[in-house]
Amino acid sequence: MFVLDTNVVSELRYGKPNQSTLVRAWAAAQPASTLYLSAITILELELGIQSLERRIPPQGSALRCTSPIHGPSVTP
């Protein structure tokens, strides 16, 4: 089991400039069933999306559509 931190989730975001190939390779090598998000990480992602929606609405909306919040398992 791996609990992904916010910076790891952000690094895996599709379209992110200057993505870390090491982080992406590591994540690709893990079974999806072993990747989890904490409630804190979900909160941080949501706050970041809300902030972006206020500053740059189209970009915030696009990010919300690709949010991983409903993908991996969530742990408290």
PEDA-V127770 format. One record per pair of residues at least 24 apart in sequence whose ideal C-beta (glycine too) atoms are under 10 Angstrom apart, sorted by the first residue. I is the first residue (numbers start at 0). GAP is how many residues later the second one is. D is the distance in whole Angstrom. If there is no record, write none. Layout:
# PEDA-V127770
i->I gap->GAP d->D
i->I gap->GAP d->D
This chain:
# PEDA-V127770
i->0 gap->32 d->9
i->0 gap->33 d->6
i->0 gap->34 d->8
i->0 gap->35 d->6
i->0 gap->72 d->9
i->0 gap->74 d->8
i->1 gap->24 d->9
i->1 gap->25 d->9
i->1 gap->28 d->6
i->1 gap->29 d->10
i->1 gap->32 d->6
i->1 gap->33 d->6
i->1 gap->34 d->7
i->1 gap->70 d->9
i->2 gap->32 d->8
i->2 gap->33 d->5
i->2 gap->34 d->7
i->2 gap->35 d->6
i->2 gap->37 d->10
i->2 gap->38 d->8
i->2 gap->69 d->10
i->2 gap->70 d->10
i->2 gap->71 d->10
i->2 gap->72 d->6
i->3 gap->26 d->10
i->3 gap->31 d->6
i->3 gap->32 d->7
i->3 gap->33 d->6
i->3 gap->34 d->8
i->3 gap->37 d->7
i->3 gap->64 d->9
i->3 gap->68 d->7
i->4 gap->32 d->9
i->4 gap->33 d->8
i->4 gap->35 d->9
i->4 gap->36 d->6
i->4 gap->39 d->9
i->5 gap->31 d->9
i->5 gap->32 d->9
i->5 gap->34 d->8
i->5 gap->35 d->5
i->5 gap->36 d->9
i->5 gap->37 d->9
i->5 gap->38 d->4
i->5 gap->39 d->6
i->5 gap->41 d->10
i->5 gap->42 d->8
i->6 gap->34 d->9
i->6 gap->37 d->9
i->7 gap->27 d->9
i->7 gap->29 d->10
i->7 gap->33 d->9
i->8 gap->26 d->10
i->8 gap->28 d->7
i->8 gap->32 d->6
i->8 gap->33 d->9
i->8 gap->35 d->9
i->8 gap->36 d->6
i->8 gap->58 d->9
i->8 gap->59 d->6
i->8 gap->60 d->9
i->8 gap->62 d->10
i->8 gap->63 d->9
i->9 gap->31 d->10
i->9 gap->34 d->9
i->9 gap->35 d->8
i->9 gap->38 d->8
i->9 gap->58 d->10
i->11 gap->56 d->8
i->12 gap->32 d->10
i->12 gap->50 d->8
i->12 gap->53 d->7
i->12 gap->54 d->9
i->12 gap->55 d->8
i->13 gap->52 d->6
i->14 gap->47 d->9
i->14 gap->48 d->9
i->14 gap->51 d->8
i->31 gap->39 d->8
i->31 gap->40 d->7
i->31 gap->41 d->9
i->32 gap->39 d->9
i->32 gap->40 d->8
i->33 gap->38 d->9
i->33 gap->39 d->9
i->34 gap->33 d->9
i->34 gap->36 d->9
i->34 gap->37 d->5
i->34 gap->38 d->7
i->35 gap->36 d->6
i->35 gap->37 d->5
i->35 gap->38 d->7
i->35 gap->39 d->5
i->36 gap->31 d->7
i->36 gap->32 d->7
i->36 gap->34 d->8
i->36 gap->35 d->5
i->36 gap->36 d->7
i->36 gap->37 d->5
i->36 gap->38 d->7
i->37 gap->36 d->7
i->37 gap->37 d->6
i->37 gap->38 d->7
i->38 gap->35 d->7
i->38 gap->36 d->8
i->38 gap->37 d->5
i->39 gap->36 d->9
i->40 gap->27 d->9
i->40 gap->28 d->9
i->40 gap->31 d->10
i->40 gap->33 d->9
i->40 gap->34 d->9
i->41 gap->25 d->9
i->41 gap->26 d->9
i->41 gap->27 d->6
i->41 gap->28 d->10
i->41 gap->32 d->6
i->44 gap->24 d->6
